[in-house]
Amino acid sequence: MPSFPPFINHLFTILETPINHPYIRWSSTGKSIVIPNQHMFTVHVLVKYFNHGNFSSFIRQLNKYGFSKVRNSLSGVHEFRQEHFIKEKPFLSRWIRRRKGSGVKKRVEELWMKYNCLSKEISEIKRKIGISTDEYGIGRNDDVNNNGSERNRNKKISDVKENMMGGNTVYEPMSRFDMANNEDVDDKIMINCEKVCDMEWDGKEM
């Protein structure tokens, strides 16, 4: 028999041993292998030839060597085929090679690249959120400062009013537009103060 991978050699040996046929055998076409009963195959074949009773591990080995599952109409029957694993043409098995993990490696690399991209996007979003928060804080501080300045101006106006005699003094009213302009407010205050002083002087002369 030609030299094959160890797993394929084991498989040929098992299939050529008549005592194993109740548990694993060639299909009628000789192009696939049939396992009628999973439990019986595990007990009488796997433990004997592979030193373990893990049927799933055996299936994974088949998959690594290019075997694929064949749909079988009988319940509980497992059937597998590989294009180069044929009963009457064992020489074709020399073309059977164990699949490398290149597909898995490639997938891991793709996932890693996606992870890096997502990490960068998340960092950028966090940076933008931080800038927005800072801008909001600055805006709040400006509002507080503006409100404080406006309160100071209002206090000046209130002081002028309190100094006016009898409440009959005529003074220049201040609009919000005036209050928005520091020079205008100061001018208004000076004008009102002058009027108060003039009226006080006139009162003394009277």
C-alpha positions in Angstrom: 0.0 0.0 0.0 1.3 3.5 -0.9 2.4 5.8 1.9 -0.4 8.0 3.1 -0.9 10.3 6.1 -1.3 8.3 9.3 -5.0 9.1 9.7 -5.7 7.9 6.2 -3.6 4.7 6.8 -5.7 4.0 9.9 -8.9 4.5 8.0 -7.9 2.1 5.2 -6.8 -0.5 7.8 -10.1 -0.2 9.6 -12.1 -0.6 6.4 -10.1 -3.6 5.2 -10.7 -5.4 8.5 -14.0 -7.5 8.2 -14.6 -7.5 11.9 -15.1 -3.7 11.8 -17.7 -3.8 9.0 -20.7 -3.8 11.3 -19.4 -0.5 12.7 -17.8 1.1 9.6 -17.7 0.1 6.0 -17.6 1.2 2.4 -20.8 2.3 0.7 -22.2 0.3 -2.1 -20.5 2.5 -4.6 -17.2 2.3 -2.8 -16.9 6.1 -3.0 -17.9 6.9 0.6 -17.7 5.4 4.1 -20.7 4.6 6.2 -21.0 4.4 10.0 -24.4 2.8 10.9 -24.3 3.4 14.6 -22.3 6.1 16.3 -22.2 4.5 19.7 -21.1 1.1 18.5 -18.5 2.7 16.3 -17.1 4.6 19.2 -16.9 1.6 21.5 -15.5 -1.0 19.0 -13.4 1.1 16.7 -12.4 4.5 18.0 -11.1 3.2 21.3 -9.2 0.4 19.6 -7.6 2.3 16.8 -7.4 5.9 18.0 -7.2 5.4 21.8 -10.1 7.7 22.5 -13.9 7.6 22.4 -14.6 11.1 21.1 -16.7 10.8 18.0 -16.7 14.6 17.4 -12.9 14.5 17.3 -13.0 11.8 14.7 -15.4 13.9 12.6 -13.0 16.9 12.9 -10.2 14.7 11.6 -12.3 13.7 8.6 -13.0 17.4 7.9 -9.3 18.3 8.1 -8.6 15.7 5.3 -11.3 17.0 3.1 -14.1 14.6 3.9 -17.7 16.0 3.7 -20.9 14.6 5.1 -23.2 12.8 2.7 -27.0 13.0 3.3 -28.2 9.5 4.2 -31.9 8.6 4.3 -31.4 6.2 7.2 -31.8 7.7 10.7 -28.7 7.8 12.8 -26.4 6.8 9.9 -23.3 8.9 9.2 -21.8 8.9 5.7 -18.7 10.7 4.5 -16.8 11.0 1.2 -13.6 12.4 -0.2 -13.0 12.6 -3.9 -9.6 10.9 -3.6 -10.7 8.3 -1.0 -12.1 5.5 -3.2 -12.2 1.7 -2.4 -11.0 0.5 -5.8 -8.5 3.3 -6.4 -6.4 3.6 -3.2 -3.5 5.2 -5.1 -5.6 8.4 -5.4 -5.3 8.8 -1.7 -1.7 10.1 -2.2 -3.3 13.4 -3.1 -5.1 13.7 0.2 -3.4 16.3 2.4 -4.3 17.6 5.7 -5.8 21.1 5.5 -3.7 23.9 6.9 -5.2 26.4 9.3 -4.6 29.2 6.8 -8.4 29.9 6.6 -8.6 30.3 10.4 -5.5 32.5 10.4 -6.8 34.7 7.7 -10.1 35.0 9.5 -8.3 36.0 12.8 -6.3 38.6 10.9 -9.5 40.0 9.4 -11.1 40.2 12.8 -8.0 41.8 14.3 -8.0 44.5 11.5 -11.7 45.2 12.2 -11.0 45.4 15.9 -8.2 48.0 15.3 -10.5 50.0 13.0 -13.3 50.0 15.6 -10.9 51.0 18.4 -9.7 54.0 16.3 -13.3 55.0 15.6 -14.2 54.8 19.3 -11.2 56.8 20.3 -12.1 59.5 17.7 -15.7 59.6 19.0 -14.4 59.9 22.6 -12.1 62.8 21.5 -15.0 64.6 19.8 -17.2 64.1 22.8 -14.5 65.5 25.0 -14.1 68.6 22.8 -17.9 69.2 22.8 -17.9 68.9 26.6 -15.1 71.4 26.9 -16.9 73.8 24.6 -20.0 73.4 26.6 -18.1 74.2 29.8 -16.6 77.3 28.2 -20.0 78.4 27.0 -21.4 78.0 30.5 -18.5 80.0 32.0 -19.1 82.8 29.5 -22.8 82.8 30.4 -21.9 83.0 34.1 -19.5 85.9 33.4 -21.9 87.8 31.3 -24.7 87.4 33.9 -22.3 88.6 36.6 -21.4 91.7 34.5 -25.0 92.4 33.9 -25.8 92.2 37.6 -23.0 94.7 38.3 -24.4 97.1 35.8 -27.9 96.7 37.2 -26.5 97.4 40.7 -25.0 100.7 39.4 -28.4 101.6 37.9 -30.1 100.7 41.2 -27.7 102.9 43.2 -28.4 105.8 40.9 -32.1 105.4 41.4 -31.8 105.2 45.2 -30.0 108.6 45.1 -32.7 110.3 43.1 -34.9 112.6 45.2 -38.5 112.0 45.7 -38.7 109.5 43.0 -39.7 112.4 40.6 -36.3 112.7 39.0 -36.3 112.3 35.3 -33.5 110.1 34.1 -32.6 108.4 30.9 -34.1 104.9 30.7 -31.7 102.1 29.7 -32.7 99.5 27.2 -31.2 96.0 26.9 -29.3 97.3 23.9 -27.7 99.9 26.2 -26.9 97.3 28.8 -25.2 95.2 26.2 -22.7 98.1 25.5 -20.5 98.9 28.5 -19.7 102.5 27.2 -23.4 103.3 26.7 -24.3 102.1 30.1 -21.5 104.2 31.7 -22.6 107.2 29.7 -26.2 106.7 30.9 -25.1 106.4 34.5 -23.0 109.5 34.2 -25.9 111.5 32.7 -28.3 110.4 35.4 -25.8 111.2 38.1 -25.3 114.6 36.7 -29.1 115.1 36.7 -29.3 114.0 40.3 -26.5 116.4 41.3 -28.1 119.3 39.3 -31.4 118.7 41.0 -29.7 118.5 44.4 -27.9 121.8 43.7 -31.1 123.4 42.5 -32.8 122.3 45.7 -30.2 123.9 47.8 -30.5 127.1 45.9 -34.3 127.0 46.4 
